[in-house]
Amino acid sequence: METADSFKFAQAVARGRTRGGRPASREAVLARLLSKRAAAHRAGMGTLERFLRLQIVWSLPIQNPDSGAAEVDPQDR
């Protein structure tokens, strides 16, 4: 399947989902990523699993050590 076809398919599926497939919270995003990573691991899809691990790290909340509760922008990592 070509990339353009894959993108169109993903858009069509998202239109049929509640909230367009957008998760309700950061916790929901992390839970979905962890589930997908576990499935990739079980299927022996190392490249996909590594990609998902990077997304998981990016999605984790990080606290600024100077202020305690402030979150550091993931782009600054």
C-alpha atoms as one frame of an Amber mdcrd trajectory, in Angstrom:
protein
   0.000   0.000   0.000   1.380   3.387  -0.896   1.887   6.058   1.736  -0.850
   8.287   0.300  -3.337   5.397   0.347  -2.328   4.516   3.891  -2.850   8.136
   4.982  -6.309   8.272   3.343  -7.256   5.024   5.043  -6.110   6.335   8.448
  -8.138   9.513   7.937 -11.255   7.516   7.022 -10.890   5.344  10.122 -10.354
   8.401  12.336 -13.521  10.061  11.008 -15.490   7.048  12.211 -14.052   7.164
  15.732 -15.304   9.120  18.705 -13.501  12.478  18.896 -11.839  11.678  15.563
  -9.478   9.248  17.256  -7.983  11.962  19.472  -7.326  10.696  22.994  -9.061
  12.328  25.942  -5.913  12.729  28.056  -2.151  12.317  28.249  -2.742   9.110
  30.207  -4.819   7.742  27.328  -2.011   8.546  24.883   0.553   6.794  27.044
  -1.686   3.749  27.573  -2.270   3.444  23.825   1.448   3.747  23.052   2.358
   1.150  25.680  -0.224  -1.248  24.298   1.027  -0.779  20.747   4.646  -1.240
  21.849   3.776  -4.492  23.623   1.976  -5.765  20.515   4.966  -4.843  18.332
   7.266  -6.684  20.751   5.079  -9.817  20.687   5.012  -9.705  16.876   8.804
  -9.368  16.673   8.605  -5.966  14.966  11.802  -4.453  16.362  11.846  -1.320
  14.222   8.262  -0.423  15.116   8.913  -1.190  18.780  11.936   1.157  18.839
   9.874   3.900  17.174   7.100   3.458  19.740   9.632   3.553  22.605  10.787
   6.955  21.351   7.188   8.165  21.253   6.617   6.865  24.784   9.651   8.750
  26.099   8.491  11.889  24.313   4.989  11.613  25.806   6.109  11.175  29.427
   5.591  14.209  31.652   8.868  15.668  32.874   9.147  17.988  35.861  11.546
  20.897  35.891  13.958  20.230  38.779  14.240  23.973  39.546  10.544  24.658
  40.052   9.310  21.187  40.998   5.911  21.119  39.323   6.488  22.905  36.030
   6.601  20.711  32.973   9.490  20.870  30.535   8.500  21.142  26.891   9.246
  17.789  25.156  10.949  19.750  22.370  13.629  20.811  24.872  14.746  17.230
  25.614
